[in-house]
Amino acid sequence: FTPLLHSTMSKLRTHEPDVTIVVGSGDAVQEFECYQLILSMSSEVFDVMLSTAMKESHSSRIELPDKDPQDWPLFYSFIDPKTCRTAKIDTTNVMKLVPWFHQFQIERLLKECDEIMEAYLFSKAPQNR
């Protein structure tokens, strides 16, 4: 982290989360308490949702009814400054992460997913002899 970002994150941790992410629907719905700053810094989609006249900015709630609540912690681990350095995309999680990174336009991580999938496919492709 840069010194400014480190200082900002340290201050943020002294505050309560300020946005609720509601993932899933029906009996499978789960709520996750998060920080708008982290979401906004990680994704322009989140930034627009939380900083314009969209309903999410007024309600401090983002509803993701079509997503699996079990996948949110994995996705969030890639954008949370506390865990993003150790979060790894690999063949066991890439297919779960691609839709999240695509929906929230996190291009850097989408590119990494593409590289993982391409390497996997080429390693499994029959060799020309």
RALIN-V450199 format. One record per backbone hydrogen bond with DSSP energy under -0.5 kcal/mol. NH is the residue of the N-H (numbers start at 0). CO is the residue of the C=O. Records with the same first field share a line. If there is no record, write none. Layout:
NH->CO / CO
This chain:
5->1
6->2
7->3
8->4
9->5
10->6
11->7
12->8
13->10
14->11
17->33
18->33
19->59
20->31
21->19 / 61
22->20 / 29
23->63
27->24
28->25
29->22
31->20
33->18
38->34
39->35
40->36
41->37
42->38
44->103
46->42
47->43
48->44
49->45
50->46
51->47
56->48 / 53
57->53
58->54
59->55
60->55
61->19
62->60
63->21 / 61
66->63
68->66
70->67
71->67 / 68
72->68
74->70
75->71
76->72
77->73 / 74
78->75
79->75
80->78
82->79
83->79
85->82
86->82
92->89
93->89
95->92
96->92
97->93
98->94
99->95
100->96
101->97
102->98
103->99
104->101
105->100
106->104
108->105
109->105
110->106
111->107
112->108
113->109
114->110
115->111
116->112
117->113
118->114
119->115
120->116
121->117
122->118
123->119
124->120
